[in-house]
């Protein structure tokens, strides 16, 4: 956080990418989910493959954990869209500031003359960790 010019009060999303076949970082995160939720304002690190394609990296670094290289990405918060959602709708969601959306909120938009009603927790989530938990993409969330 310091290297990215951030304070502990700043909300971010954190992703990690381990070397192929290595899961030591994921296991460590899985054992400490409540610590991350309490100490880092809910920023539970999740695997990088769960990051939305429009996720903006503020800072990244490679570190060694248990003798293996791990890439860590500190990213600007972004909404995570449901898989298979129309590409134009996901483009719209990429522009929405997550801090302006509440849990369960419905967003409405008109794209190419078609009305869209998007529900948080069904069509999109406030962050990648919430999406992973809701869809049970990770057994430990």
Buried (B, 14 or more C-beta within 10 A) or exposed (E): BEEBEBEEEBBBBBBBBBEEEBEBBBEBBBEBBEEBEEEBEBBBBBBBEBBBEBBEBBBBEEEEBEEBEBBBBBBBBBBBBBEEBEEEBBEBBBEBEBEEBEEEEEBEBEEEEEEBEBEBBEBBBBBBBBBBBBBEBBEBB
